[in-house]
Amino acid sequence: QKEVEQNSGPLSVPEGAIASLNCTYSDRGSQSFFWYRQYSGKSPELIMFIYSNGDKEDGRFTAQLNKASQYVSLLIRDSQPSDSATYLCAVNEVTGGGNKLTFGTGTQLKVEL
Amino acid sequence: DAMVIQNPRYQVTQFGKPVTLSCSQTLNHNVMYWYQQKSSQAPKLLFHYYDKDFNNEADTPDNFQSRRPNTSFCFLDIRSPGLGDAAMYLCATSRERNYQPQHFGDGTRLSIL
């Protein structure tokens, strides 16, 4: 059973601070990693994806991947109240019919004024 | 804008009364997925299509079926909904069966009376 683990939170950070969200996964063969943002009652929205070890930056968001440690993280700089949401980590498994995502249960982020 | 569209946004049905949820996409993606997400849980993959090739997850109840009459549309049929089937149902697409990201529709929230 492939697993993706996240701290459920809530993670509270003050406005303007850096939020750090972490995720570990069990399948060493995983090749691609995704971060989705999900507001309450809404569907997941793709924020970042990363395939290679190291950092990938997009605006205020940085994804970090360490395959040796089976660890992926998301940093949000200059956190805003609008960033308050649940962040889902997802790990890809390629199957015969398509790419299957295994999701973590998400970390709830609260950005406080 | 190209997108994944789910209808209806909210669906109420009676215990045991068949219901169909709809998903359409203008992304021209080859792969379409159906997920079930219950409150505070990770999205759970029910099945997916690569073009016309149907792929069912081993633990998806027989009560759930799907149809993909063409590239653009995919349907989720619940033959005899039980109270435990109340959830958010998410449709997603990806371009190919490799490591590409999945893009979600807005979801359909299903309630069972």
Interface residues (C-beta under 8 A of the other chain):
Chain A: V4 Q31 S32 F34 Y36 G41 K42 S43 P44 E45 L46 F49 Y51 L88 N92 V94 T95 G96 G97 G98 N99 K100 L101 F103 G104 T105 G106
Chain B: V31 Y33 S40 Q41 A42 P43 L45 H48 Y49 Y50 D53 F54 N55 M88 L90 S94 R97 N98 Y99 Q100 P101 Q102 H103 F104 G105 D106 G107 R109
